[in-house]
Amino acid sequence: MLHEEDSSLAEIDSYAAEELHTLRDIRLAERTGCRVHFCHVSTMKTMEHIIEGKRRGAPITCEVSPHHLLLNDKNGGRVNPPLRTEEHRKALINAVKSGHIDAIATDHAPHTSSDKLGGAPGFTGLDLAFATCYTALVKPGHIGLPDLSKLLSANPSRILEITGGVISPGVFAKLVLVDVDTPFIANESHIRSKSKNSPVLGMELYGQVIMTIKAGEIVYETDRPLI
């Protein structure tokens, strides 16, 4: 599982820093047969390399992060890899629509307020991941809700070869109850992490989590009425 970044290029051209390392490691995966998973893909050229590598039969998979699907370099904050231009954001959405993205992963990076003021890159991504993705992908009609469920749950379980992402007899219940119809304004009360550094705070989102069930036990429940 690779964070693709050539540190010698990162300050000069962050696009090339990601794209060139990705191209190199696709070729290495092809030569060695080693499975490779590319984390938080953020540029269209990176995605083109991955699509072409898959076409040739390279043993590779990839993911994109919620913030790269909803935000661009004009309306987000500092993260690594950086938020890209609107053209690249739309290209990632098209890659999701066409089935080239295997999974969505939060790249959850909690920092204290002082860390962020000091320039630490990264966002708290876990708590609002579903709502961010639903708002960016399902609400506009790019994909359906079952597709989003696969990208966030079933496919990551398959890639990691762990049990999960399915509702099946004999499997511990790991479920999330969400309201996909009522918009809400994201605020710190929606984040259970000790870190609140989310760029979507103050934004109107859809897909609020009402309840979370883990291993058959309710571990989170909102104060709002269920009906």
N, CA, C and O of each residue as an XYZ file, in Angstrom:
908
protein
N       0.877     -1.174      0.000
C       0.000      0.000      0.000
C       0.910      1.218      0.000
O       1.663      1.440      0.948
N       0.837      2.001     -1.059
C       1.847      3.024     -1.289
C       1.285      4.438     -1.299
O       0.281      4.724     -1.951
N       1.957      5.311     -0.562
C       1.770      6.759     -0.688
C       2.801      7.211     -1.703
O       3.998      7.236     -1.415
N       2.338      7.565     -2.888
C       3.258      7.842     -3.986
C       3.679      9.307     -4.000
O       2.887     10.197     -4.312
N       4.942      9.534     -3.655
C       5.448     10.904     -3.649
C       6.971     10.871     -3.728
O       7.636     10.284     -2.874
N       7.499     11.491     -4.736
C       8.937     11.668     -4.873
C       9.302     12.933     -4.103
O       9.024     14.043     -4.556
N       9.926     12.764     -2.937
C      10.191     13.908     -2.068
C      11.104     14.939     -2.724
O      11.062     16.120     -2.378
N      11.926     14.495     -3.667
C      12.830     15.439     -4.333
C      12.085     16.359     -5.297
O      12.602     17.407     -5.685
N      10.858     15.961     -5.686
C      10.055     16.760     -6.608
C       8.891     17.477     -5.936
O       8.312     18.400     -6.510
N       8.547     17.055     -4.717
C       7.295     17.479     -4.100
C       7.151     18.993     -4.008
O       6.065     19.524     -4.241
N       8.223     19.689     -3.673
C       8.142     21.136     -3.521
C       8.202     21.860     -4.868
O       7.864     23.040     -4.959
N       8.630     21.153     -5.901
C       8.768     21.761     -7.232
C       7.528     21.514     -8.076
O       6.998     22.432     -8.702
N       7.067     20.261     -8.088
C       5.908     19.869     -8.892
C       5.236     18.690     -8.201
O       5.624     17.540     -8.408
N       4.236     18.975     -7.386
C       3.588     17.909     -6.606
C       2.817     16.938     -7.495
O       2.585     15.793     -7.106
N       2.420     17.387     -8.683
C       1.741     16.497     -9.618
C       2.723     15.432    -10.111
O       2.444     14.236    -10.029
N       3.865     15.874    -10.619
C       4.873     14.939    -11.117
C       5.393     14.043    -10.003
O       5.716     12.880    -10.247
N       5.478     14.567     -8.783
C       5.976     13.777     -7.655
C       5.118     12.543     -7.426
O       5.640     11.484     -7.078
N       3.811     12.666     -7.616
C       2.905     11.519     -7.469
C       2.911     10.651     -8.721
O       2.974      9.425     -8.631
N       2.846     11.276     -9.868
C       2.641     10.542    -11.118
C       3.844      9.678    -11.492
O       3.674      8.541    -11.932
N       5.035     10.195    -11.324
C       6.228      9.442    -11.717
C       6.471      8.241    -10.811
O       6.839      7.171    -11.295
N       6.272      8.400     -9.506
C       6.423      7.269     -8.598
C       5.377      6.197     -8.887
O       5.663      5.002     -8.805
N       4.167      6.630     -9.225
C       3.114      5.659     -9.545
C       3.484      4.861    -10.789
O       3.350      3.637    -10.808
N       3.945      5.543    -11.817
C       4.330      4.863    -13.050
C       5.463      3.863    -12.783
O       5.431      2.738    -13.281
N       6.451      4.275    -12.005
C       7.552      3.380    -11.665
C       7.047      2.111    -10.977
O       7.461      1.006    -11.328
N       6.147      2.269     -9.989
C       5.730      1.126     -9.192
C       4.733      0.233     -9.922
O       4.618     -0.952     -9.609
N       4.016      0.788    -10.886
C       3.193     -0.073    -11.752
C       4.099     -1.005    -12.541
O       3.825     -2.200    -12.649
N       5.175     -0.460    -13.089
C       6.110     -1.285    -13.863
C       6.769     -2.338    -12.982
O       6.961     -3.475    -13.414
N       7.116     -1.973    -11.754
C       7.712     -2.944    -10.835
C       6.712     -4.049    -10.478
O       7.085     -5.218    -10.372
N       5.444     -3.675    -10.294
C       4.414     -4.674    -10.006
C       4.277     -5.646    -11.172
O       4.119     -6.849    -10.969
N       4.338     -5.115    -12.399
C       4.251     -5.973    -13.582
C       5.438     -6.930    -13.658
O       5.263     -8.107    -13.972
N       6.631     -6.442    -13.377
C       7.834     -7.269    -13.500
C       7.923     -8.332    -12.406
O       8.388     -9.445    -12.653
N       7.478     -7.987    -11.197
C       7.659     -8.892    -10.061
C       6.429     -9.736     -9.748
O       6.534    -10.782     -9.108
N       5.252     -9.274    -10.205
C       4.015     -9.956     -9.836
C       3.527     -9.591     -8.449
O       2.562    -10.178     -7.960
N       4.180     -8.624     -7.804
C       3.803     -8.198     -6.456
C       2.534     -7.350     -6.513
O       2.435     -6.420     -7.313
N       1.576     -7.676     -5.666
C       0.363     -6.866     -5.583
C       0.693     -5.497     -5.005
O       1.441     -5.383     -4.034
N       0.126     -4.464     -5.612
C       0.344     -3.097     -5.156
C      -0.997     -2.383     -5.066
O      -1.836     -2.486     -5.961
N      -1.182     -1.656     -3.966
C      -2.383     -0.820     -3.808
C      -1.935      0.625     -3.686
O      -1.119      0.961     -2.828
N      -2.477      1.483     -4.554
C      -2.109      2.894     -4.571
C      -3.097      3.692     -3.720
O      -4.297      3.715     -3.994
N      -2.574      4.339     -2.694
C      -3.409      5.107     -1.782
C      -3.676      6.511     -2.329
O      -2.876      7.065     -3.083
N      -4.809      7.063     -1.933
C      -5.239      8.448     -2.197
C      -4.730      9.026     -3.526
O      -4.014     10.027     -3.549
N      -5.114      8.377     -4.621
C      -4.812      8.907     -5.964
C      -5.454     10.290     -6.094
O      -6.600     10.486     -5.689
N      -4.710     11.249     -6.662
C      -5.256     12.604     -6.689
C      -5.138     13.326     -8.024
O      -5.674     14.426     -8.161
N      -4.456     12.750     -9.019
C      -4.333     13.451    -10.302
C      -4.835     12.589    -11.454
O      -4.853     11.362    -11.359
N      -5.239     13.231    -12.532
C      -5.759     12.490    -13.684
C      -4.663     11.686    -14.378
O      -4.934     10.608    -14.907
N      -3.430     12.192    -14.383
C      -2.344     11.448    -15.018
C      -2.004     10.186    -14.222
O      -1.728      9.134    -14.800
N      -2.026     10.300    -12.889
C      -1.853      9.107    -12.064
C      -2.915      8.076    -12.412
O      -2.624      6.889    -12.555
N      -4.147      8.545    -12.547
C      -5.246      7.641    -12.856
C      -5.072      7.017    -14.231
O      -5.381      5.841    -14.422
N      -4.583      7.788    -15.188
C      -4.331      7.245    -16.525
C      -3.275      6.145    -16.473
O      -3.419      5.118    -17.136
N      -2.225      6.348    -15.699
C      -1.194      5.316    -15.551
C      -1.792      4.033    -14.967
O      -1.488      2.935    -15.432
N      -2.640      4.178    -13.950
C      -3.237      3.017    -13.298
C      -4.181      2.288    -14.240
O      -4.166      1.059    -14.301
N      -5.000      3.026    -14.974
C      -5.928      2.406    -15.930
C      -5.154      1.613    -16.983
O      -5.519      0.486    -17.318
N      -4.088      2.211    -17.497
C      -3.284      1.523    -18.503
C      -2.582      0.303    -17.901
O      -2.483     -0.737    -18.553
N      -2.099      0.424    -16.670
C      -1.474     -0.720    -16.017
C      -2.450     -1.862    -15.813
O      -2.107     -3.023    -16.032
N      -3.657     -1.542    -15.397
C      -4.679     -2.576    -15.241
C      -4.991     -3.235    -16.578
O      -5.185     -4.448    -16.649
N      -5.039     -2.433    -17.634
C      -5.327     -2.977    -18.962
C      -4.273     -4.010    -19.377
O      -4.586     -5.001    -20.037
N      -3.032     -3.763    -18.981
C      -1.954     -4.697    -19.305
C      -1.913     -5.888    -18.368
O      -1.134     -6.817    -18.582
N      -2.750     -5.875    -17.321
C      -2.799     -7.004    -16.402
C      -1.954     -6.854    -15.158
O      -1.717     -7.844    -14.466
N      -1.489     -5.658    -14.843
C      -0.701     -5.441    -13.633
C      -1.551     -5.737    -12.399
O      -2.736     -5.403    -12.384
N      -0.979     -6.354    -11.369
C      -1.740     -6.724    -10.156
C      -1.898     -5.530     -9.218
O      -1.326     -5.512     -8.128
N      -2.661     -4.550     -9.635
C      -2.755     -3.294     -8.892
C      -4.204     -2.926     -8.602
O      -5.117     -3.280     -9.348
N      -4.389     -2.209     -7.503
C      -5.674     -1.613     -7.146
C      -5.392     -0.191     -6.667
O      -4.243      0.175     -6.420
N      -6.460      0.609     -6.540
C      -6.253      2.002     -6.125
C      -7.462      2.523     -5.376
O      -8.561      1.972     -5.444
N      -7.216      3.600     -4.664
C      -8.283      4.258     -3.905
C      -8.202      5.761     -4.107
O      -7.186      6.294     -4.552
N      -9.288      6.428     -3.774
C      -9.323      7.890     -3.741
C      -9.931      8.283     -2.405
O     -10.660      7.498     -1.800
N      -9.641      9.482     -1.945
C     -10.130      9.946     -0.649
C     -11.338     10.860     -0.815
O     -11.462     11.543     -1.832
N     -12.233     10.879      0.180
C     -13.447     11.702      0.063
C     -13.159     13.167     -0.248
O     -13.862     13.775     -1.055
N     -12.129     13.744      0.387
C     -11.890     15.173      0.190
C     -11.418     15.493     -1.218
O     -11.649     16.601     -1.702
N     -10.764     14.555     -1.886
C     -10.356     14.801     -3.269
C     -11.535     14.705     -4.238
O     -11.437     15.153     -5.380
N     -12.636     14.128     -3.792
C     -13.836     14.027     -4.619
C     -14.762     15.230     -4.452
O     -15.501     15.583     -5.371
N     -14.718     15.859     -3.271
C     -15.643     16.959     -2.991
C     -14.998     18.331     -3.139
O     -15.662     19.292     -3.527
N     -13.709     18.426     -2.831
C     -13.045     19.722     -2.744
C     -11.980     19.885     -3.823
O     -11.505     18.905     -4.396
N     -11.617     21.124     -4.088
C     -10.507     21.397     -5.002
C      -9.518     22.347     -4.335
O      -9.679     22.687     -3.163
N      -8.517     22.768     -5.058
C      -7.461     23.591     -4.468
C      -7.911     25.003     -4.125
O      -7.136     25.783     -3.572
N      -9.162     25.339     -4.450
C      -9.669     26.675     -4.152
C     -10.542     26.706     -2.897
O     -10.766     27.778     -2.334
N     -11.040     25.543     -2.447
C     -12.002     25.561     -1.336
C     -11.676     24.567     -0.225
O     -12.558     24.206      0.554
N     -10.425     24.119     -0.140
C     -10.054     23.162      0.897
C      -8.950     23.711      1.779
O      -8.889     24.912      2.043
N      -8.081     22.822      2.231
C      -6.970     23.213      3.086
C      -5.732     22.421      2.717
O      -5.637     21.888      1.611
N      -4.782     22.341      3.640
C      -3.511     21.679      3.362
C      -3.599     20.198      3.686
O      -3.972     19.810      4.793
N      -3.255     19.385      2.712
C      -3.292     17.937      2.876
C      -2.243     17.357      1.930
O      -1.776     18.034      1.014
N      -1.882     16.101      2.163
C      -0.856     15.456      1.347
C      -1.345     14.073      0.915
O      -1.508     13.205      1.772
N      -1.589     13.827     -0.396
C      -1.337     14.730     -1.514
C      -2.286     15.932     -1.501
O      -3.376     15.866     -0.933
N      -1.860     17.025     -2.133
C      -2.661     18.255     -2.089
C      -3.998     18.093     -2.800
O      -4.165     17.225     -3.657
N      -4.940     18.945     -2.425
C      -6.150     19.078     -3.223
C      -5.756     19.637     -4.585
O      -4.899     20.514     -4.684
N      -6.392     19.119     -5.632
C      -6.007     19.486     -7.004
C      -7.012     20.457     -7.619
O      -7.968     20.872     -6.965
N      -6.791     20.807     -8.854
C      -7.694     21.715     -9.549
C      -9.031     21.029     -9.809
O      -9.148     19.809     -9.690
N     -10.028     21.820    -10.162
C     -11.360     21.279    -10.427
C     -11.333     20.263    -11.566
O     -12.097     19.298    -11.552
N     -10.478     20.466    -12.533
C     -10.360     19.519    -13.646
C      -9.957     18.135    -13.150
O     -10.483     17.126    -13.619
N      -9.039     18.088    -12.215
C      -8.589     16.800    -11.674
C      -9.662     16.179    -10.785
O      -9.851     14.963    -10.801
N     -10.368     17.009    -10.005
C     -11.465     16.484     -9.173
C     -12.508     15.802    -10.050
O     -12.956     14.700     -9.737
N     -12.893     16.445    -11.137
C     -13.893     15.864    -12.028
C     -13.376     14.594    -12.691
O     -14.142     13.660    -12.930
N     -12.085     14.554    -12.986
C     -11.500     13.345    -13.583
C     -11.561     12.172    -12.615
O     -11.795     11.037    -13.032
N     -11.352     12.434    -11.326
C     -11.449     11.367    -10.322
C     -12.890     10.858    -10.219
O     -13.125      9.656    -10.093
N     -13.841     11.778    -10.272
C     -15.247     11.358    -10.234
C     -15.569     10.493    -11.451
O     -16.265      9.485    -11.328
N     -15.074     10.874    -12.608
C     -15.295     10.060    -13.807
C     -14.651      8.681    -13.668
O     -15.191      7.692    -14.164
N     -13.507      8.610    -13.001
C     -12.848      7.324    -12.774
C     -13.671      6.450    -11.836
O     -13.714      5.229    -11.992
N     -14.322      7.078    -10.863
C     -15.236      6.332     -9.991
C     -16.412      5.807    -10.803
O     -16.779      4.637    -10.694
N     -17.000      6.677    -11.618
C     -18.166      6.301    -12.422
C     -17.852      5.152    -13.378
O     -18.692      4.282    -13.611
N     -16.658      5.153    -13.921
C     -16.300      4.134    -14.915
C     -15.732      2.864    -14.296
O     -15.367      1.931    -15.012
N     -15.654      2.823    -12.960
C     -15.236      1.601    -12.287
C     -13.741      1.412    -12.157
O     -13.290      0.321    -11.810
N     -12.956      2.450    -12.428
C     -11.503      2.317    -12.339
C     -10.969      2.507    -10.924
O      -9.863      2.064    -10.612
N     -11.748      3.162    -10.065
C     -11.382      3.306     -8.653
C     -11.910      2.082     -7.907
O     -13.093      1.757     -8.002
N     -11.038      1.407     -7.173
C     -11.433      0.186     -6.474
C     -12.050      0.454     -5.109
O     -12.892     -0.318     -4.652
N     -11.644      1.534     -4.452
C     -12.109      1.787     -3.092
C     -12.023      3.277     -2.777
O     -11.332      4.039     -3.453
N     -12.742      3.665     -1.733
C     -12.614      4.995     -1.162
C     -12.112      4.827      0.263
O     -12.687      4.062      1.038
N     -11.042      5.538      0.617
C     -10.473      5.476      1.957
C     -10.234      6.889      2.464
O      -9.874      7.776      1.690
N     -10.433      7.102      3.757
C     -10.506      8.464      4.291
C      -9.165      9.176      4.352
O      -9.130     10.406      4.314
N      -8.061      8.445      4.446
C      -6.762      9.068      4.723
C      -6.871      9.918      5.985
O      -6.314     11.013      6.060
N      -7.597      9.400      6.973
C      -7.872     10.074      8.245
C      -6.572     10.521      8.896
O      -5.722      9.690      9.217
N      -6.409     11.816      9.094
C      -5.170     12.370      9.657
C      -5.513     13.374     10.749
O      -5.544     14.578     10.492
N      -5.770     12.897     11.964
C      -6.135     13.817     13.044
C      -4.936     14.621     13.525
O      -3.848     14.084     13.730
N      -5.157     15.910     13.699
C      -4.120     16.802     14.242
C      -4.766     17.726     15.269
O      -5.962     18.012     15.195
N      -3.978     18.182     16.208
C      -4.464     19.190     17.139
C      -4.570     20.528     16.423
O      -4.028     20.709     15.333
N      -5.272     21.459     17.048
C      -5.393     22.798     16.468
C      -4.025     23.444     16.314
O      -3.762     24.116     15.317
N      -3.155     23.243     17.294
C      -1.818     23.837     17.217
C      -1.007     23.204     16.092
O      -0.218     23.881     15.432
N      -1.205     21.889     15.875
C      -0.529     21.229     14.752
C      -0.935     21.880     13.435
O      -0.087     22.180     12.595
N      -2.233     22.096     13.264
C      -2.721     22.665     12.013
C      -2.237     24.103     11.835
O      -1.880     24.509     10.729
N      -2.225     24.866     12.916
C      -1.721     26.233     12.834
C      -0.248     26.243     12.464
O       0.251     27.196     11.866
N       0.451     25.152     12.833
C       1.855     25.029     12.484
C       2.093     24.493     11.091
O       3.239     24.331     10.670
N       1.000     24.212     10.360
C       1.124     23.792      8.971
C       1.062     22.305      8.729
O       1.383     21.857      7.628
N       0.658     21.512      9.724
C       0.577     20.062      9.536
C      -0.447     19.723      8.452
O      -1.568     20.230      8.492
N      -0.083     18.874      7.483
C      -1.031     18.504      6.426
C      -1.946     17.370      6.877
O      -1.529     16.489      7.629
N      -3.179     17.398      6.419
C      -4.083     16.287      6.698
C      -5.376     16.731      7.342
O      -5.435     17.766      8.005
N      -6.423     15.925      7.137
C      -7.755     16.221      7.648
C      -8.270     15.067      8.501
O      -7.874     13.915      8.323
N      -9.164     15.403      9.434
C      -9.958     14.377     10.098
C     -11.022     13.936      9.093
O     -11.890     14.724      8.719
N     -10.954     12.679      8.659
C     -11.810     12.270      7.558
C     -12.843     11.214      7.871
O     -13.797     11.046      7.111
N     -12.682     10.496      8.971
C     -13.503      9.308      9.201
C     -14.971      9.632      9.459
O     -15.858      9.043      8.841
N     -15.226     10.570     10.373
C     -16.591     10.788     10.859
C     -17.562     11.244      9.777
O     -18.730     10.856      9.781
N     -17.082     12.063      8.858
C     -17.952     12.630      7.821
C     -17.682     12.032      6.446
O     -18.074     12.601      5.428
N     -17.008     10.879      6.421
C     -16.632     10.269      5.142
C     -17.851      9.896      4.312
O     -17.911     10.199      3.120
N     -18.826      9.234      4.942
C     -19.990      8.817      4.164
C     -20.732     10.022      3.607
O     -21.076     10.058      2.425
N     -20.978     11.006      4.461
C     -21.731     12.186      4.007
C     -20.975     12.924      2.906
O     -21.583     13.398      1.947
N     -19.664     13.022      3.038
C     -18.863     13.683      2.002
C     -19.001     12.954      0.676
O     -19.210     13.580     -0.364
N     -18.883     11.629      0.710
C     -18.956     10.839     -0.524
C     -20.367     10.823     -1.101
O     -20.545     10.900     -2.317
N     -21.366     10.724     -0.232
C     -22.749     10.733     -0.719
C     -23.049     12.058     -1.421
O     -23.680     12.086     -2.478
N     -22.589     13.150     -0.818
C     -22.827     14.474     -1.386
C     -22.090     14.659     -2.704
O     -22.613     15.278     -3.631
N     -20.880     14.125     -2.788
C     -20.066     14.310     -3.993
C     -20.446     13.367     -5.119
O     -20.311     13.716     -6.292
N     -20.924     12.161     -4.774
C     -21.093     11.120     -5.791
C     -22.535     10.697     -6.040
O     -22.966     10.600     -7.189
N     -23.276     10.448     -4.975
C     -24.621      9.881     -5.139
C     -25.664     10.969     -5.360
O     -26.516     10.840     -6.240
N     -25.606     12.032     -4.574
C     -26.604     13.105     -4.692
C     -26.636     13.697     -6.103
O     -27.724     13.958     -6.616
N     -25.484     13.920     -6.754
C     -25.502     14.450     -8.130
C     -25.834     13.396     -9.186
O     -25.993     13.730    -10.360
N     -25.941     12.112     -8.777
C     -26.301     11.073     -9.723
C     -25.137     10.395    -10.421
O     -25.346      9.709    -11.421
N     -23.923     10.563     -9.932
C     -22.769      9.941    -10.577
C     -22.771      8.417    -10.394
O     -22.475      7.675    -11.331
N     -23.105      7.961     -9.187
C     -23.212      6.524     -8.892
C     -24.403      6.319     -7.978
O     -24.980      7.284     -7.475
N     -24.776      5.051     -7.758
C     -25.871      4.734     -6.866
C     -25.383      4.430     -5.459
O     -24.187      4.242     -5.236
N     -26.311      4.382     -4.514
C     -25.965      4.080     -3.128
C     -25.301      2.711     -2.969
O     -24.331      2.607     -2.218
N     -25.779      1.650     -3.643
C     -25.078      0.359     -3.539
C     -23.629      0.434     -4.019
O     -22.753     -0.226     -3.460
N     -23.375      1.240     -5.056
C     -22.000      1.404     -5.538
C     -21.123      2.061     -4.477
O     -19.978      1.656     -4.274
N     -21.661      3.074     -3.802
C     -20.896      3.750     -2.755
C     -20.607      2.796     -1.600
O     -19.510      2.812     -1.041
N     -21.577      1.974     -1.244
C     -21.373      0.993     -0.182
C     -20.232      0.040     -0.524
O     -19.416     -0.294      0.335
N     -20.178     -0.392     -1.768
C     -19.093     -1.278     -2.190
C     -17.740     -0.586     -2.089
O     -16.765     -1.181     -1.628
N     -17.681      0.665     -2.519
C     -16.413      1.396     -2.521
C     -15.905      1.666     -1.115
O     -14.696      1.662     -0.880
N     -16.820      1.902     -0.174
C     -16.425      2.230      1.191
C     -16.248      1.001      2.074
O     -15.569      1.078      3.098
N     -16.839     -0.124      1.704
C     -16.889     -1.248      2.635
C     -16.518     -2.583      2.016
O     -15.524     -3.192      2.412
N     -17.299     -3.047      1.053
C     -17.076     -4.392      0.510
C     -15.735     -4.495     -0.225
O     -14.985     -5.450     -0.020
N     -15.441     -3.520     -1.071
C     -14.199     -3.596     -1.843
C     -12.942     -3.481     -0.981
O     -11.995     -4.236     -1.205
N     -12.890     -2.567      0.001
C     -11.719     -2.559      0.881
C     -11.509     -3.894      1.602
O     -10.374     -4.344      1.763
N     -12.597     -4.521      2.033
C     -12.482     -5.829      2.687
C     -11.909     -6.863      1.732
O     -11.081     -7.687      2.120
N     -12.353     -6.815      0.478
C     -11.843     -7.751     -0.526
C     -10.361     -7.516     -0.795
O      -9.578     -8.464     -0.864
N      -9.982     -6.257     -0.947
C      -8.582     -5.933     -1.233
C      -7.675     -6.384     -0.094
O      -6.594     -6.923     -0.332
N      -8.113     -6.164      1.138
C      -7.317     -6.515      2.309
C      -7.460     -7.986      2.711
O      -6.761     -8.472      3.600
N      -8.389     -8.690      2.031
C      -8.650    -10.101      2.314
C      -9.044    -10.310      3.769
O      -8.510    -11.183      4.452
N     -10.002     -9.482      4.240
C     -10.554     -9.618      5.575
C     -12.067     -9.783      5.466
O     -12.670     -9.399      4.464
N     -12.670    -10.350      6.490
C     -14.115    -10.537      6.504
C     -14.796     -9.214      6.824
O     -14.499     -8.586      7.840
N     -15.693     -8.800      5.971
C     -16.400     -7.556      6.218
C     -17.043     -7.045      4.948
O     -16.832     -7.578      3.858
N     -17.830     -6.005      5.114
C     -18.433     -5.352      3.967
C     -19.649     -6.056      3.400
O     -20.130     -5.700      2.325
N     -20.153     -7.061      4.121
C     -21.330     -7.788      3.642
C     -22.322     -7.946      4.784
O     -21.950     -7.937      5.957
N     -23.575     -8.090      4.423
C     -24.628     -8.429      5.374
C     -25.009     -9.874      5.092
O     -25.611    -10.180      4.063
N     -24.653    -10.754      6.012
C     -24.811    -12.176      5.751
C     -25.002    -12.930      7.058
O     -24.430    -12.537      8.075
N     -25.799    -14.015      7.062
C     -25.964    -14.822      8.275
C     -24.610    -15.331      8.775
O     -23.775    -15.798      8.000
N     -24.418    -15.226     10.098
C     -23.184    -15.707     10.687
C     -22.074    -14.694     10.748
O     -21.025    -14.958     11.336
N     -22.285    -13.508     10.137
C     -21.281    -12.445     10.167
C     -21.747    -11.388     11.165
O     -22.896    -10.949     11.119
N     -20.850    -10.979     12.068
C     -21.207     -9.949     13.032
C     -21.737     -8.710     12.320
O     -21.182     -8.282     11.307
N     -22.809     -8.139     12.852
C     -23.417     -6.956     12.249
C     -22.491     -5.753     12.373
O     -22.158     -5.325     13.478
N     -22.086     -5.222     11.247
C     -21.345     -3.958     11.189
C     -22.125     -3.063     10.232
O     -21.923     -3.102      9.019
N     -23.011     -2.265     10.795
C     -23.989     -1.540      9.994
C     -23.989     -0.060     10.350
O     -23.618      0.335     11.455
N     -24.416      0.742      9.386
C     -24.580      2.172      9.610
C     -25.960      2.577      9.110
O     -26.330      2.284      7.973
N     -26.709      3.245      9.960
C     -28.018      3.792      9.582
C     -27.821      5.250      9.223
O     -27.294      6.022     10.024
N     -28.239      5.636      8.029
C     -28.005      7.003      7.557
C     -29.298      7.622      7.046
O     -30.217      6.925      6.617
N     -29.344      8.934      7.100
C     -30.453      9.703      6.526
C     -29.921     10.348      5.254
O     -29.106     11.269      5.315
N     -30.380      9.867      4.105
C     -29.878     10.388      2.836
C     -30.785     11.466      2.252
O     -30.488     12.014      1.191
N     -31.870     11.772      2.924
C     -32.846     12.715      2.373
C     -32.749     14.112      2.965
O     -33.062     15.093      2.290
N     -32.320     14.214      4.216
C     -32.342     15.493      4.917
C     -30.963     16.140      4.924
O     -30.017     15.546      5.443
N     -30.820     17.330      4.369
C     -29.516     17.992      4.413
C     -29.177     18.431      5.832
O     -30.069     18.674      6.645
N     -27.887     18.530      6.122
C     -27.446     19.035      7.418
C     -26.180     19.849      7.226
O     -25.443     19.649      6.261
N     -25.935     20.748      8.130
C     -24.723     21.561      8.106
C     -23.690     20.870      8.991
O     -23.901     20.715     10.194
N     -22.581     20.459      8.398
C     -21.543     19.755      9.148
C     -20.944     20.667     10.206
O     -20.538     21.791      9.910
N     -20.890     20.181     11.435
C     -20.256     20.939     12.511
C     -19.489     19.984     13.412
O     -19.511     18.772     13.201
N     -18.819     20.521     14.402
C     -17.937     19.701     15.232
C     -18.684     18.637     16.018
O     -18.084     17.640     16.419
N     -19.990     18.823     16.249
C     -20.753     17.803     16.983
C     -20.877     16.510     16.183
O     -21.160     15.458     16.756
N     -20.668     16.571     14.863
C     -20.734     15.385     14.022
C     -19.413     14.627     13.998
O     -19.320     13.566     13.382
N     -18.399     15.157     14.658
C     -17.079     14.521     14.670
C     -16.785     13.988     16.061
O     -16.680     14.760     17.014
N     -16.652     12.683     16.183
C     -16.358     12.076     17.479
C     -14.860     11.991     17.754
O     -14.447     11.788     18.896
N     -14.057     12.143     16.724
C     -12.611     12.176     16.908
C     -12.232     13.354     17.804
O     -12.922     14.373     17.823
N     -11.132     13.210     18.546
C     -10.636     14.325     19.356
C     -10.163     15.473     18.479
O     -10.081     16.614     18.933
N      -9.857     15.176     17.238
C      -9.408     16.196     16.297
C     -10.578     16.648     15.430
O     -11.331     15.818     14.920
N     -10.732     17.936     15.264
C     -11.876     18.497     14.533
C     -11.470     19.191     13.238
O     -12.239     19.990     12.703
N     -10.288     18.903     12.731
C      -9.763     19.659     11.587
C     -10.309     19.138     10.256
O      -9.582     18.544      9.460
N     -11.596     19.372     10.036
C     -12.235     18.938      8.793
C     -12.539     20.133      7.901
O     -13.089     21.127      8.376
N     -12.192     20.059      6.616
C     -12.464     21.181      5.714
C     -13.934     21.295      5.318
O     -14.328     22.287      4.706
N     -14.757     20.290      5.658
C     -16.161     20.350      5.267
C     -17.040     20.962      6.349
O     -18.249     21.088      6.154
N     -16.461     21.348      7.488
C     -17.255     22.010      8.529
C     -17.888     23.278      7.957
O     -17.222     24.087      7.311
N     -19.174     23.429      8.207
C     -19.911     24.570      7.687
C     -20.557     24.325      6.341
O     -21.324     25.159      5.862
N     -20.257     23.184      5.716
C     -20.846     22.864      4.423
C     -22.154     22.099      4.597
O     -22.334     21.380      5.580
N     -23.062     22.257      3.642
C     -24.287     21.467      3.639
C     -24.008     20.120      2.985
O     -23.551     20.047      1.845
N     -24.290     19.060      3.727
C     -24.049     17.705      3.246
C     -25.329     16.885      3.333
O     -26.285     17.264      4.011
N     -25.328     15.757      2.634
C     -26.387     14.763      2.746
C     -25.754     13.447      3.202
O     -24.591     13.168      2.908
N     -26.536     12.645      3.925
C     -26.037     11.346      4.362
C     -25.565     11.336      5.803
O     -24.543     10.723      6.111
N     -26.286     12.003      6.690
C     -25.889     12.042      8.095
C     -26.002     10.657      8.729
O     -27.000      9.962      8.537
N     -24.996     10.266      9.473
C     -25.019      8.991     10.189
C     -25.902      9.134     11.417
O     -25.684     10.015     12.249
N     -26.903      8.261     11.528
C     -27.839      8.280     12.650
C     -27.449      7.255     13.710
O     -27.620      7.489     14.907
N     -26.925      6.119     13.260
C     -26.558      5.057     14.197
C     -25.467      4.197     13.588
O     -25.459      3.951     12.382
N     -24.542      3.736     14.432
C     -23.504      2.811     14.001
C     -23.558      1.570     14.876
O     -23.587      1.664     16.103
N     -23.573      0.407     14.237
C     -23.599     -0.882     14.938
C     -22.315     -1.626     14.599
O     -22.008     -1.851     13.429
N     -21.573     -2.004     15.625
C     -20.329     -2.745     15.438
C     -20.398     -4.041     16.229
O     -20.670     -4.044     17.430
N     -20.144     -5.154     15.519
C     -20.186     -6.479     16.145
C     -21.505     -6.698     16.878
O     -21.538     -7.312     17.944
N     -22.584     -6.195     16.302
C     -23.905     -6.407     16.869
C     -24.290     -5.455     17.976
O     -25.394     -5.562     18.510
N     -23.413     -4.516     18.347
C     -23.683     -3.587     19.431
C     -23.769     -2.158     18.896
O     -22.978     -1.762     18.040
N     -24.735     -1.387     19.407
C     -24.842      0.019     19.036
C     -23.711      0.785     19.718
O     -23.647      0.833     20.946
N     -22.825      1.381     18.934
C     -21.679      2.112     19.494
C     -21.800      3.619     19.273
O     -21.052      4.394     19.869
N     -22.724      4.034     18.429
C     -22.975      5.465     18.242
C     -24.433      5.659     17.876
O     -24.995      4.902     17.084
N     -25.039      6.682     18.460
C     -26.428      7.019     18.122
C     -26.598      8.511     18.283
O     -26.258      9.063     19.329
N     -27.115      9.173     17.269
C     -27.320     10.604     17.320
C     -28.463     10.947     18.275
O     -29.291     10.101     18.615
N     -28.482     12.194     18.690
C     -29.555     12.658     19.598
C     -30.844     12.945     18.848
O     -31.909     13.031     19.461
N     -30.766     13.094     17.539
C     -31.957     13.435     16.779
C     -32.908     12.236     16.721
O     -32.447     11.094     16.718
N     -34.227     12.468     16.676
C     -35.186     11.354     16.619
C     -35.043     10.568     15.327
O     -34.719     11.137     14.285
N     -35.283      9.262     15.390
C     -35.126      8.409     14.213
C     -36.307      8.543     13.250
O     -36.184      8.191     12.077
N     -37.416      9.034     13.713
C     -38.596      9.196     12.853
C     -39.052     10.658     12.933
O     -40.032     11.035     12.290
